[in-house]
Amino acid sequence: TPVFFDYPHDFNAGEYLNRPFGLINDKPFDCIIWFSEEVAIYIKERRWADNQKITENEDGSIFLEMRTSGWPDVKKWILGYGRNARVVEPEKMRLEIMEEAVEIVWNNGG
């Protein structure tokens, strides 16, 4: 049986699906992430959020500030950069990533 539904007139599926984080629409949050010089070029070449701000540091590292959603996706993304990324804000995410890093070490016989 076909299922039909009405969606908001201003909904743009292409724009929604093209977001880098949060296909599940959760509560937006502000974040600041530091990236090392080693990966800064990759961060700067892509638009991560409409409202993003990138601050370049003298040592080649950068800070990426943005308002986004998709908490679990952002955490996985940051973890993927390993030591080349650090959460400055929100503190709750920084603590969650620290806990995960400890679990990674201890669950691998460290």
N, C-alpha and C positions, 0 to 999 in steps of 0.2 A: 504494500500500500504506500503510495507516495505521501511524503510529509511536506507540508508547505508552512512557511513562516514569514512574517513581516520583519524587516530589519529597518533600522533608522535610515531616513532619507539621506543623511550626511555620512553614512558608513562607506568606506572605501576599502574593499577587501585587499587590493594590491598594496596599499599603504600599510594596512594592518599586518599583512603577512611579510612585509619587507623589513619590519623592525628587527634589530639584532637580538633583542631580549624580550622575554615575556609574551609568548603567544597566549598564555593564560593571563587574563587581565587582572593582575593583583594591584595592591595599593602602591602608587608611585612613591619613590624615595629619592633623596638627594645623596649623591656619593662623590667622593674625591678619591682618585686612585693615582698613586705614583707609579711610573714606569721607567725602567732604566734606559740609558742611552741605547743599549743593545736592541731593544724592541720599540723604541719611541717612533721610529720611522713607520712601522706597521700600524701603530695606533693613529698617527697623524694622517695617514692616507685614506682613512675611512670615516664616515659620519656615523657616530654611535648614538647620538640623540640630537633632536632639533635644537636643543638649548645648550649644547656642549660648549665648554670653554677649555682651551688647552694653554697651559702656561709652560714655557720652555725655561729650563734652568741652565746655568752656566756650564754645568758638567755634561750637558746633553740629555739629561733625564727630563721628563715632563710630568705635569700633573694634569689629569683629565677630570674635569668637573662636569657633572650632568645630573639631570633628573630623569629617571627611568623607572621601569617596572620589571618584573621577572626576577625577583630576589634569587631563587635557586639557579637560574641561568647565569646571572651576573657572577655569583660565587664560583660556579664551574669555569667560567671564562677567566676569571682572575687566577684561580688555581692552575689553569693551563699555562700561565706564564711563569709559574714557579717563583724563584727568587727575583725575577725581573719585574714583579708587580707587588705593590703593597697597598692595602686599603688604609686610607687616612680617616675617612668617614664613610659610612656610619660606624661607630664603635662596635655596635652589635654584630655587624658583618665581619669586622676585623677579628673579633673574639671567636666567632663561629669558624672562620678560616684557620685561626690558630689551633683551635680544638681539632679540626680535621687534619691539620698537619701533624699534630702529635699522634693521632690515631694511625696515620699512614706509617709513621716511624715505628710505633709499637706493634702494629699488626704485621709488620714485615721483619720481625725478629730483632729490631733495633735496640 
